[in-house]
Amino acid sequence: MTDGYIKLWRKVLHGDMLKNHKLFIFWAWCLLKASYKQYKITVGFQEIELLPGQFIFGLKAASRETQLSIQNIRYCLRSLQGTQNLTIKTTNKFSILTIANWDLYQGNGIEINNQNNKQVTNKRQTSNNKQERKESKEEEYKSFVDENDFNTFWDLYPRKDAKIIAKEKYLKVAPDEKTRQQILDAVVYQTQTGKFNIELNEKGKMQYCPLASTWLNQKRFMDDIPAGFFPEDDNAES
């Protein structure tokens, strides 16, 4: 599947992914790797049928082709899972990565008319992104690495209140890469399994979900994550 081309939407310019170069490289790689049509592929002795937007994923292959480290690949993978840009299904033989809304953004244009309905559904997320961009202009981070790590955490965390306090707490409780990865894993897991109460009150506020600073202070990122929730083994080379 090396022929053809992909669509890259200009709205990427208005988001935060472009600022995170490693994340953008990995995301573009995923788009390029994904199948544009349904076809069958043999992995080992098993025939797999892939749908448009899917491909066989392997950590080592991703690292080799993007020149990103295995740790960075895992970091990007969790981030894109948390923002629901992609999903991944892992077996003991291989992993299948699926690009979300492939038909909408990479299709022949028929379904693009449904984008307005999608925008209504994502109105809250769009509002959060605008607020984050406004706040980021007012802040000066001392370290690009700290800014990059914290922004990834902030993108994933569902409640967007008290960002400056959250950043201060984040830098205190996440002094090393291992802890930062643990925090990101916990946010992705707790988001996908409904651990956060994202219900809005009568004023449209997400007050039932704890503030990010509170969540960090209580060390909720240390809550157990079931084994196998994240793909850790490179079972298949794409």
Long-range contacts (C-beta under 8 A, 24 or more apart in sequence): 1-35, 1-36, 1-39, 1-55, 4-36, 6-31, 6-32, 6-34, 6-36, 6-106, 7-105, 7-106, 9-105, 15-129, 16-129, 16-132, 16-133, 16-151, 16-155, 19-148, 19-151, 20-148, 20-151, 20-152, 22-68, 22-72, 22-75, 22-76, 23-76, 23-79, 23-80, 23-152, 25-66, 25-68, 26-62, 26-66, 26-68, 26-72, 26-73, 26-76, 26-77, 26-80, 27-76, 27-80, 27-85, 29-62, 29-65, 29-66, 30-55, 30-80, 30-86, 30-97, 30-99, 31-99, 31-106, 33-97, 33-238, 34-97, 34-99, 34-102, 34-106, 36-106, 43-93, 43-94, 43-236, 44-93, 44-94, 46-93, 48-94, 48-96, 50-96, 51-98, 52-102, 52-103, 52-106, 53-98, 53-99, 53-100, 53-102, 53-103, 53-106, 54-96, 54-97, 54-98, 54-99, 55-96, 55-97, 55-238, 56-94, 56-95, 56-96, 56-97, 56-236, 56-238, 57-88, 57-94, 57-95, 57-96, 57-97, 57-231, 57-236, 57-238, 58-94, 58-95, 58-234, 58-235, 58-236, 58-237, 58-238, 59-231, 59-234, 60-234, 60-237, 61-234, 61-237, 61-238, 62-238, 71-177, 71-181, 74-181, 74-230, 74-232, 75-152, 75-181, 75-184, 77-231, 78-181, 78-184, 78-185, 78-188, 78-230, 79-152, 79-155, 79-156, 79-184, 79-188, 81-188, 81-192, 82-155, 82-156, 82-184, 82-187, 82-188, 82-191, 82-192, 83-155, 83-156, 88-231, 90-228, 90-231, 90-233, 90-235, 91-235, 92-235, 93-235, 93-236, 94-235, 94-236, 95-231, 95-235, 95-236, 128-160, 131-160, 132-160, 132-163, 135-163, 135-164, 139-164, 139-167, 146-171, 149-174, 149-180, 152-184, 153-180, 153-183, 153-184, 153-187, 153-212, 154-212, 156-184, 156-187, 156-188, 156-191, 157-187, 157-212, 157-215, 158-191, 158-196, 158-198, 158-206, 158-209, 159-196, 159-198, 159-206, 159-209, 159-210, 159-211, 159-212, 161-206, 161-211, 161-212, 162-211, 162-212, 162-213, 163-212, 165-211, 165-213, 166-211, 166-212, 166-213, 166-216, 168-213, 169-212, 169-213, 169-216, 169-217, 170-212, 170-216, 173-216, 173-217, 173-219, 182-221, 182-222, 183-216, 183-221, 185-221, 185-225, 185-230, 186-220, 186-221, 186-222, 186-223, 186-225, 187-221, 188-230, 189-225, 189-229, 189-230, 190-220, 190-223
